[in-house]
């Protein structure tokens, strides 16, 4: 698995989640180190930093929400390759700055499509 230059959208979000249909994630990967930047919808700016080992992605995230609040937490994810070759991430997150946890699902999209949305 390699997330370098992968762009994703949110296909489902937990009740405790803040990301949504308008959120786009853009990943950079060097070796096992992964950085993701995301924004859109209720997120003004977010960043995640972690590692990918096989199909397990583990990271910490911090985000500035449209409300101006800053929140963050940690996630453990499964990275899957779908039958159509696109990647899917199933994220199990837990907030560190507020109560709650849940599962979000992200789907790879064409980077050109991401620019027009």
C-alpha positions in Angstrom: 0.0 0.0 0.0 1.2 3.5 -0.8 -0.8 6.7 0.0 1.6 9.1 -1.7 -0.4 11.6 -3.8 -3.7 9.9 -3.0 -6.7 12.2 -2.7 -9.8 11.0 -0.8 -13.3 12.0 0.1 -15.5 10.9 3.0 -18.0 8.3 2.1 -19.4 7.8 5.6 -18.8 9.5 9.0 -19.6 8.6 12.6 -22.0 10.5 14.7 -19.1 11.9 16.7 -17.2 12.7 13.5 -16.7 16.2 12.0 -15.4 15.4 8.5 -18.1 15.1 5.9 -19.0 14.9 2.2 -17.2 18.2 1.5 -13.9 17.2 3.2 -11.0 16.3 0.9 -7.8 14.6 2.2 -4.5 14.7 0.4 -1.7 12.4 1.4 2.1 12.4 1.1 4.1 9.3 2.0 7.9 8.7 2.4 8.8 5.2 3.5 6.4 4.3 6.2 5.8 8.0 7.2 2.5 9.5 6.2 1.3 13.1 6.3 -2.2 14.1 5.3 -3.8 17.5 4.9 -7.5 18.0 4.8 -10.1 20.7 4.6 -13.7 21.3 3.5 -17.1 21.2 5.0 -16.8 21.8 8.8 -13.0 21.6 8.6 -11.0 24.8 7.9 -7.7 23.0 8.0 -6.5 19.7 9.4 -3.3 17.7 9.5 -2.5 14.1 10.3 0.9 12.5 10.9 1.5 8.8 11.2 2.9 5.6 9.9 1.7 2.9 7.5 2.8 -0.6 8.1 1.3 -3.1 5.7 -2.4 -2.2 5.6 -2.5 -0.6 9.0 -2.3 3.2 9.2 -1.9 4.8 12.7 -1.9 8.5 13.1 -2.6 11.6 15.3 -4.7 14.4 13.9 -5.3 18.1 14.7 -7.8 20.3 13.0 -9.2 23.8 13.0 -12.9 23.6 12.6 -15.1 26.2 10.8 -16.3 27.3 14.3 -12.7 28.3 15.2 -12.3 25.5 17.7 -9.1 23.4 17.6 -9.5 19.6 18.2 -7.5 16.5 17.8 -7.2 12.8 18.5 -5.8 9.5 17.3 -6.8 6.9 14.8 -6.1 3.3 13.8 -7.1 2.5 10.2 -7.3 -0.4 7.8 -6.2 0.5 4.3 -7.9 -1.6 1.6 -7.7 -1.9 -2.1 -11.1 -2.1 -3.7 -11.9 -4.3 -6.7 -11.7 -1.2 -8.9 -8.1 -0.6 -7.7 -9.0 2.5 -5.7 -8.0 2.7 -2.0 -10.4 2.8 0.9 -9.5 3.8 4.5 -11.7 2.6 7.4 -10.7 4.9 10.3 -11.4 4.1 14.0 -10.8 7.4 15.8 -10.9 8.6 19.4 -11.0 12.3 20.3 -8.3 13.5 22.7 -9.8 17.0 23.1 -13.5 16.1 23.5 -15.6 13.1 24.3 -16.3 10.6 21.6 -15.0 8.0 19.1 -16.3 6.3 16.0 -15.6 5.1 12.5 -15.2 7.1 9.3 -14.7 5.7 5.8 -12.6 7.5 3.1 -12.6 6.6 -0.6 -9.9 7.4 -3.2 -11.0 9.9 -5.9 -9.3 11.2 -9.0 -7.1 14.2 -8.0 -8.4 16.2 -11.0 -12.0 15.6 -9.8 -11.0 16.8 -6.3 -9.8 20.1 -7.7 -13.2 20.8 -9.3 -15.3 20.1 -6.2 
